[in-house]
Amino acid sequence: MAFKLGDKFINIDRPFVTEDGVKYPHLRNPEVRASLGVIETPDETQNFDQRFFWGVGNPKLLNDREEVDENGNPMWVKVLGTNDKGDPAMVDSDKRLVTKGLKSQWTAQVKATAGSLLAQTDWYIIRSAERQVAVPESVAGYRAAVVAEADRLEAAIAACADVPALIAVVSAMNWPEA
Protein backbone atom coordinates (compact mmCIF):
# COMPACT_ATOMS: atom_id res chain seq x y z
CA MET A 1 0.00 0.00 0.00
CA ALA A 2 1.00 3.59 -0.53
CA PHE A 3 0.17 6.78 1.32
CA LYS A 4 -1.01 10.05 -0.20
CA LEU A 5 -1.48 13.56 1.06
CA GLY A 6 -3.66 15.31 -1.46
CA ASP A 7 -2.40 14.14 -4.84
CA LYS A 8 1.19 13.44 -3.70
CA PHE A 9 2.58 10.09 -2.61
CA ILE A 10 4.55 10.26 0.63
CA ASN A 11 6.89 7.89 2.45
CA ILE A 12 5.65 7.43 6.01
CA ASP A 13 9.07 6.18 7.15
CA ARG A 14 10.86 9.46 6.36
CA PRO A 15 10.78 12.81 8.15
CA PHE A 16 7.83 14.94 7.11
CA VAL A 17 7.28 18.71 7.34
CA THR A 18 3.80 20.20 6.96
CA GLU A 19 3.18 23.37 4.96
CA ASP A 20 3.04 25.37 8.21
CA GLY A 21 6.46 24.02 9.32
CA VAL A 22 5.49 21.29 11.80
CA LYS A 23 8.13 18.55 11.70
CA TYR A 24 7.48 14.83 12.16
CA PRO A 25 10.29 12.23 12.32
CA HIS A 26 7.95 9.79 10.50
CA LEU A 27 4.26 9.22 9.89
CA ARG A 28 3.94 5.61 11.03
CA ASN A 29 1.28 6.47 13.61
CA PRO A 30 -2.17 6.05 12.01
CA GLU A 31 -3.67 8.72 14.28
CA VAL A 32 -1.08 11.30 13.19
CA ARG A 33 -1.63 10.39 9.54
CA ALA A 34 -5.40 10.75 9.97
CA SER A 35 -5.03 14.16 11.63
CA LEU A 36 -2.94 15.37 8.67
CA GLY A 37 -5.31 13.94 6.05
CA VAL A 38 -2.89 11.25 4.84
CA ILE A 39 -4.79 8.38 3.25
CA GLU A 40 -3.77 4.83 2.46
CA THR A 41 -4.27 3.90 -1.18
CA PRO A 42 -3.27 1.05 -3.49
CA ASP A 43 0.27 1.59 -4.72
CA GLU A 44 -0.28 2.45 -8.37
CA THR A 45 3.45 2.20 -9.04
CA GLN A 46 3.38 -1.51 -8.14
CA ASN A 47 0.09 -2.42 -9.83
CA PHE A 48 1.40 -4.16 -12.93
CA ASP A 49 2.39 -7.66 -14.03
CA GLN A 50 6.17 -7.69 -14.24
CA ARG A 51 6.08 -10.58 -16.72
CA PHE A 52 4.55 -8.24 -19.30
CA PHE A 53 5.28 -4.66 -18.20
CA TRP A 54 8.34 -2.64 -17.16
CA GLY A 55 6.05 -0.37 -15.14
CA VAL A 56 2.51 0.96 -15.08
CA GLY A 57 1.48 1.57 -18.70
CA ASN A 58 4.92 0.56 -19.99
CA PRO A 59 4.62 -2.79 -21.79
CA LYS A 60 7.65 -4.88 -22.66
CA LEU A 61 8.66 -5.46 -26.28
CA LEU A 62 6.11 -7.74 -27.99
CA ASN A 63 7.97 -8.77 -31.15
CA ASP A 64 11.65 -9.50 -31.71
CA ARG A 65 13.73 -6.48 -32.72
CA GLU A 66 16.94 -6.48 -34.76
CA GLU A 67 19.12 -3.93 -33.02
CA VAL A 68 20.77 -0.96 -34.73
CA ASP A 69 23.29 1.59 -33.50
CA GLU A 70 22.65 5.33 -33.12
CA ASN A 71 23.26 5.79 -36.87
CA GLY A 72 20.81 3.08 -37.88
CA ASN A 73 23.52 0.56 -38.80
CA PRO A 74 22.87 -3.10 -38.00
CA MET A 75 24.45 -4.45 -34.82
CA TRP A 76 26.05 -7.88 -34.72
CA VAL A 77 26.65 -10.41 -31.96
CA LYS A 78 30.17 -10.05 -30.60
CA VAL A 79 32.46 -13.08 -30.38
CA LEU A 80 36.02 -13.62 -29.26
CA GLY A 81 38.34 -13.25 -32.23
CA THR A 82 41.44 -11.32 -33.16
CA ASN A 83 41.94 -7.71 -34.12
CA ASP A 84 44.05 -6.37 -37.00
CA LYS A 85 47.24 -6.94 -34.97
CA GLY A 86 46.36 -10.56 -34.21
CA ASP A 87 45.54 -9.85 -30.56
CA PRO A 88 42.48 -11.36 -28.89
CA ALA A 89 39.51 -9.02 -29.15
CA MET A 90 35.74 -9.01 -29.35
CA VAL A 91 34.71 -8.83 -33.00
CA ASP A 92 31.43 -8.85 -34.91
CA SER A 93 30.08 -12.27 -35.90
CA ASP A 94 27.86 -12.88 -38.91
CA LYS A 95 24.80 -13.13 -36.62
CA ARG A 96 22.52 -10.10 -36.13
CA LEU A 97 21.93 -8.87 -32.58
CA VAL A 98 18.26 -9.48 -31.80
CA THR A 99 16.35 -8.53 -28.68
CA LYS A 100 13.75 -11.21 -28.05
CA GLY A 101 10.23 -9.96 -27.51
CA LEU A 102 7.50 -11.39 -25.32
CA LYS A 103 6.15 -13.56 -28.14
CA SER A 104 9.48 -15.37 -28.50
CA GLN A 105 9.88 -15.68 -24.74
CA TRP A 106 6.40 -17.14 -24.21
CA THR A 107 6.71 -19.44 -27.23
CA ALA A 108 9.95 -20.79 -25.74
CA GLN A 109 8.17 -21.24 -22.40
CA VAL A 110 5.35 -23.18 -24.08
CA LYS A 111 7.87 -25.43 -25.83
CA ALA A 112 9.74 -26.03 -22.57
CA THR A 113 6.54 -26.86 -20.70
CA ALA A 114 5.36 -29.24 -23.43
CA GLY A 115 8.79 -30.90 -23.49
CA SER A 116 8.74 -31.32 -19.73
CA LEU A 117 5.25 -32.81 -19.76
CA LEU A 118 6.08 -35.17 -22.64
CA ALA A 119 9.37 -36.25 -21.06
CA GLN A 120 7.44 -37.99 -18.29
CA THR A 121 5.99 -40.47 -20.79
CA ASP A 122 8.85 -40.65 -23.31
CA TRP A 123 9.85 -44.05 -21.98
CA TYR A 124 6.60 -45.51 -23.36
CA ILE A 125 7.57 -44.30 -26.84
CA ILE A 126 11.11 -45.64 -26.51
CA ARG A 127 9.83 -48.99 -25.22
CA SER A 128 7.43 -49.17 -28.16
CA ALA A 129 10.19 -48.42 -30.68
CA GLU A 130 12.72 -50.79 -29.16
CA ARG A 131 10.52 -53.71 -28.12
CA GLN A 132 7.27 -53.22 -30.05
CA VAL A 133 5.24 -52.90 -26.82
CA ALA A 134 2.07 -50.93 -27.45
CA VAL A 135 1.76 -47.46 -25.92
CA PRO A 136 -1.32 -47.42 -23.65
CA GLU A 137 -4.23 -45.45 -25.11
CA SER A 138 -4.36 -43.17 -22.08
CA VAL A 139 -0.68 -42.24 -22.57
CA ALA A 140 -1.12 -41.70 -26.31
CA GLY A 141 -4.18 -39.53 -25.62
CA TYR A 142 -2.35 -37.49 -22.99
CA ARG A 143 0.62 -36.93 -25.29
CA ALA A 144 -1.69 -35.89 -28.14
CA ALA A 145 -3.45 -33.43 -25.80
CA VAL A 146 -0.12 -31.91 -24.72
CA VAL A 147 0.98 -31.47 -28.34
CA ALA A 148 -2.42 -30.00 -29.29
CA GLU A 149 -2.30 -27.48 -26.43
CA ALA A 150 1.27 -26.49 -27.33
CA ASP A 151 0.28 -26.03 -30.98
CA ARG A 152 -2.79 -23.99 -29.98
CA LEU A 153 -0.78 -21.75 -27.67
CA GLU A 154 2.04 -21.20 -30.18
CA ALA A 155 -0.46 -20.17 -32.88
CA ALA A 156 -2.36 -17.91 -30.48
CA ILE A 157 0.84 -16.25 -29.27
CA ALA A 158 2.00 -15.64 -32.84
CA ALA A 159 -1.36 -14.01 -33.63
CA CYS A 160 -1.24 -11.54 -30.72
CA ALA A 161 -1.29 -7.92 -31.85
CA ASP A 162 -0.55 -6.39 -28.45
CA VAL A 163 0.42 -7.19 -24.88
CA PRO A 164 -3.17 -7.39 -23.53
CA ALA A 165 -3.93 -10.04 -26.18
CA LEU A 166 -0.84 -11.98 -25.10
CA ILE A 167 -1.91 -11.77 -21.46
CA ALA A 168 -5.29 -13.24 -22.44
CA VAL A 169 -3.60 -16.15 -24.25
CA VAL A 170 -1.21 -16.86 -21.39
CA SER A 171 -4.04 -16.68 -18.87
CA ALA A 172 -5.98 -19.29 -20.86
CA MET A 173 -3.27 -21.98 -20.88
CA ASN A 174 -4.94 -25.33 -20.34
CA TRP A 175 -2.32 -28.06 -20.05
CA PRO A 176 -3.78 -31.56 -19.68
CA GLU A 177 -3.19 -33.57 -16.54
CA ALA A 178 -1.65 -37.02 -16.69
Sine and cosine of phi, psi and omega as CSV:
sin_phi,cos_phi,sin_psi,cos_psi,sin_omega,cos_omega
0.00,0.00,0.41,-0.91,0.02,-1.00
-0.86,-0.51,0.22,-0.98,-0.01,-1.00
-0.81,-0.58,0.67,-0.75,-0.02,-1.00
-0.79,-0.62,0.57,-0.82,0.18,-0.98
-0.84,-0.54,0.95,-0.32,-0.14,-0.99
0.94,0.35,-0.83,-0.55,0.01,-1.00
-0.96,-0.29,0.20,0.98,-0.02,-1.00
-0.96,-0.29,0.70,-0.72,0.13,-0.99
-0.97,0.24,0.61,-0.79,0.05,-1.00
-0.75,-0.66,0.43,-0.90,0.06,-1.00
-0.99,-0.16,0.91,-0.42,-0.07,-1.00
-0.96,0.27,-0.15,0.99,0.00,-1.00
-1.00,-0.04,-0.06,1.00,-0.02,-1.00
-0.95,-0.32,0.36,-0.93,0.07,-1.00
-0.85,0.53,0.56,-0.83,-0.05,-1.00
-0.72,-0.70,0.68,-0.73,0.04,-1.00
-0.84,-0.54,0.81,-0.59,0.02,-1.00
-0.96,0.27,0.17,-0.98,0.00,-1.00
-0.89,0.46,-0.48,0.88,0.01,-1.00
-1.00,-0.04,0.23,0.97,0.16,-0.99
1.00,-0.02,0.07,1.00,0.02,-1.00
-0.97,0.26,0.77,-0.64,-0.06,-1.00
-0.97,-0.24,0.68,-0.73,0.08,-1.00
-0.82,-0.57,0.70,-0.72,0.01,-1.00
-0.94,0.35,-0.43,0.90,0.05,-1.00
-0.22,-0.98,0.13,-0.99,0.03,-1.00
-0.82,-0.57,0.67,0.75,-0.02,-1.00
-0.96,0.26,-0.39,0.92,-0.02,-1.00
-0.97,0.23,0.88,-0.47,-0.03,-1.00
-0.87,0.50,-0.53,0.85,0.00,-1.00
-0.93,0.37,-0.64,0.77,0.04,-1.00
-0.91,0.41,-0.71,0.71,0.02,-1.00
-0.85,0.53,-0.71,0.71,-0.02,-1.00
-0.89,0.46,-0.64,0.77,-0.02,-1.00
-0.92,0.40,-0.47,0.88,0.01,-1.00
-1.00,0.02,-0.20,0.98,-0.03,-1.00
1.00,0.03,0.31,0.95,0.04,-1.00
-0.98,0.20,0.76,-0.65,0.01,-1.00
-0.89,-0.45,0.48,-0.88,0.06,-1.00
-1.00,-0.02,0.72,-0.70,-0.07,-1.00
-0.61,-0.80,0.41,-0.91,0.08,-1.00
-0.85,0.52,0.64,-0.77,-0.02,-1.00
-0.98,0.22,0.98,-0.18,-0.04,-1.00
-0.90,0.43,-0.40,0.92,-0.01,-1.00
-0.97,0.23,-0.23,0.97,0.00,-1.00
-0.93,-0.37,0.07,1.00,-0.09,-1.00
-1.00,-0.04,0.93,0.38,0.06,-1.00
-0.41,-0.91,0.41,-0.91,0.00,-1.00
-1.00,0.03,0.93,-0.36,-0.09,-1.00
-0.92,0.40,-0.24,0.97,0.08,-1.00
-0.95,0.32,-0.42,0.91,-0.11,-0.99
-0.86,-0.51,-0.31,0.95,-0.10,-0.99
-0.76,-0.65,0.57,-0.82,0.13,-0.99
-0.98,0.19,-0.49,0.87,-0.01,-1.00
-0.20,-0.98,-0.05,-1.00,0.00,-1.00
-0.87,0.50,0.84,-0.54,0.03,-1.00
0.94,0.34,0.26,0.96,-0.04,-1.00
-0.82,-0.57,0.99,0.14,-0.06,-1.00
-0.94,0.35,0.47,-0.88,0.08,-1.00
-0.96,0.27,0.23,-0.97,0.00,-1.00
-0.87,0.50,0.79,-0.61,-0.03,-1.00
-0.99,0.12,-0.77,0.64,-0.05,-1.00
-0.97,-0.25,0.37,-0.93,0.07,-1.00
-0.88,0.48,0.50,-0.87,0.00,-1.00
-0.72,-0.69,0.83,-0.56,0.13,-0.99
-0.98,0.22,0.83,-0.55,-0.12,-0.99
-0.98,0.18,0.53,-0.85,0.06,-1.00
-0.75,-0.66,0.40,-0.92,0.04,-1.00
-0.99,0.15,-0.08,-1.00,-0.06,-1.00
-0.89,0.46,-0.31,0.95,0.02,-1.00
-0.99,-0.14,0.07,1.00,0.01,-1.00
1.00,0.08,0.13,0.99,0.01,-1.00
-0.99,0.15,0.59,-0.81,0.01,-1.00
-0.87,0.49,0.57,-0.82,0.08,-1.00
-0.96,-0.27,0.53,-0.85,-0.08,-1.00
-0.85,-0.52,0.45,-0.89,0.06,-1.00
-0.91,0.41,0.72,-0.69,0.01,-1.00
-1.00,0.04,0.64,-0.77,0.06,-1.00
-0.72,-0.69,0.32,-0.95,0.04,-1.00
-0.97,0.26,0.81,-0.58,0.01,-1.00
-0.53,-0.85,-0.51,-0.86,0.03,-1.00
-0.78,-0.63,0.53,-0.85,0.04,-1.00
-1.00,0.06,-0.15,-0.99,-0.04,-1.00
-0.87,0.49,-0.44,0.90,-0.02,-1.00
-1.00,-0.01,0.00,1.00,-0.01,-1.00
1.00,0.06,0.11,0.99,0.01,-1.00
-1.00,0.07,0.50,-0.87,0.05,-1.00
-0.87,0.50,0.69,-0.72,-0.01,-1.00
-0.33,-0.94,0.34,-0.94,0.10,-1.00
-0.99,0.12,0.80,-0.59,-0.03,-1.00
-0.78,-0.63,0.32,-0.95,0.04,-1.00
-0.92,0.38,0.65,-0.76,0.13,-0.99
-1.00,-0.06,-0.15,-0.99,0.06,-1.00
-0.99,-0.11,0.23,0.97,-0.02,-1.00
-0.96,-0.29,0.80,-0.60,0.02,-1.00
-0.90,0.43,0.56,-0.83,0.08,-1.00
-0.99,0.15,0.87,-0.49,-0.06,-1.00
-0.82,-0.57,0.77,-0.64,0.13,-0.99
-1.00,-0.01,0.85,-0.53,-0.04,-1.00
-0.97,0.24,0.74,-0.68,0.04,-1.00
-1.00,0.01,0.05,-1.00,-0.02,-1.00
-0.86,0.52,-0.59,0.81,0.00,-1.00
-0.88,0.48,-0.71,0.70,0.02,-1.00
-0.91,0.42,-0.66,0.75,-0.02,-1.00
-0.90,0.44,-0.70,0.71,-0.02,-1.00
-0.96,0.29,-0.55,0.83,0.08,-1.00
-0.89,0.45,-0.68,0.74,0.05,-1.00
-0.89,0.46,-0.63,0.78,0.03,-1.00
-0.90,0.43,-0.66,0.75,0.03,-1.00
-0.88,0.47,-0.71,0.71,0.02,-1.00
-0.88,0.47,-0.66,0.75,0.00,-1.00
-0.91,0.42,-0.67,0.74,0.01,-1.00
-0.90,0.43,-0.72,0.69,0.03,-1.00
-0.87,0.50,-0.70,0.72,0.02,-1.00
-0.87,0.49,-0.65,0.76,0.01,-1.00
-0.92,0.40,-0.67,0.74,0.02,-1.00
-0.92,0.39,-0.66,0.76,0.00,-1.00
-0.94,0.34,-0.53,0.84,-0.04,-1.00
-0.85,0.52,-0.49,0.87,-0.02,-1.00
-0.91,0.41,-0.42,0.91,-0.02,-1.00
-0.89,-0.45,0.15,0.99,0.01,-1.00
-0.85,0.53,-0.53,0.85,-0.05,-1.00
-0.89,0.46,-0.48,0.88,0.08,-1.00
-0.90,0.44,-0.65,0.76,-0.02,-1.00
-0.93,0.37,-0.67,0.74,0.01,-1.00
-0.91,0.42,-0.70,0.72,0.03,-1.00
-0.87,0.50,-0.65,0.76,0.01,-1.00
-0.90,0.43,-0.67,0.74,-0.02,-1.00
-0.94,0.33,-0.63,0.77,-0.07,-1.00
-0.99,0.13,-0.59,0.81,-0.13,-0.99
-0.83,-0.56,0.13,0.99,0.02,-1.00
0.83,0.56,0.61,0.79,0.09,-1.00
-1.00,-0.07,0.78,-0.62,-0.08,-1.00
-0.89,0.46,0.62,-0.79,0.10,-1.00
-0.98,0.19,0.79,-0.62,0.02,-1.00
-0.84,0.55,0.58,-0.81,-0.03,-1.00
-0.85,0.53,-0.61,0.79,-0.01,-1.00
-0.90,0.44,-0.61,0.79,0.01,-1.00
-0.94,0.34,-0.70,0.72,0.02,-1.00
-0.88,0.47,-0.65,0.76,0.02,-1.00
-0.91,0.42,-0.67,0.74,0.03,-1.00
-0.88,0.47,-0.73,0.68,-0.01,-1.00
-0.89,0.46,-0.66,0.76,0.03,-1.00
-0.90,0.44,-0.62,0.78,0.02,-1.00
-0.92,0.38,-0.62,0.78,0.04,-1.00
-0.89,0.45,-0.73,0.68,0.00,-1.00
-0.89,0.45,-0.67,0.75,0.01,-1.00
-0.89,0.46,-0.68,0.74,0.01,-1.00
-0.92,0.40,-0.65,0.76,0.04,-1.00
-0.89,0.46,-0.70,0.72,0.02,-1.00
-0.89,0.46,-0.68,0.73,0.00,-1.00
-0.89,0.46,-0.72,0.69,-0.02,-1.00
-0.91,0.42,-0.69,0.73,0.01,-1.00
-0.87,0.49,-0.68,0.74,0.03,-1.00
-0.91,0.40,-0.66,0.75,-0.01,-1.00
-0.92,0.39,-0.64,0.77,0.04,-1.00
-0.90,0.44,-0.70,0.71,0.00,-1.00
-0.88,0.48,-0.51,0.86,-0.05,-1.00
-0.99,0.11,-0.13,0.99,-0.05,-1.00
-0.91,0.42,0.75,-0.67,0.00,-1.00
-1.00,-0.10,-0.31,0.95,-0.02,-1.00
-0.42,-0.91,0.11,-0.99,-0.06,-1.00
-0.90,0.43,-0.67,0.74,0.04,-1.00
-0.85,0.52,-0.59,0.81,0.05,-1.00
-0.91,0.42,-0.64,0.77,0.03,-1.00
-0.91,0.42,-0.65,0.76,0.04,-1.00
-0.87,0.50,-0.66,0.75,0.01,-1.00
-0.89,0.46,-0.66,0.75,0.01,-1.00
-0.91,0.42,-0.75,0.66,-0.04,-1.00
-0.89,0.45,-0.59,0.81,0.00,-1.00
-0.94,0.34,-0.31,0.95,-0.04,-1.00
-0.97,-0.23,0.31,0.95,0.06,-1.00
-0.87,0.49,0.66,-0.75,-0.05,-1.00
-0.64,-0.77,0.93,0.36,-0.02,-1.00
-0.93,0.36,0.67,-0.74,0.03,-1.00
-0.95,0.32,0.39,-0.92,0.06,-1.00
-0.97,-0.22,0.60,-0.80,-0.04,-1.00
-0.92,0.38,0.00,0.00,0.00,0.00
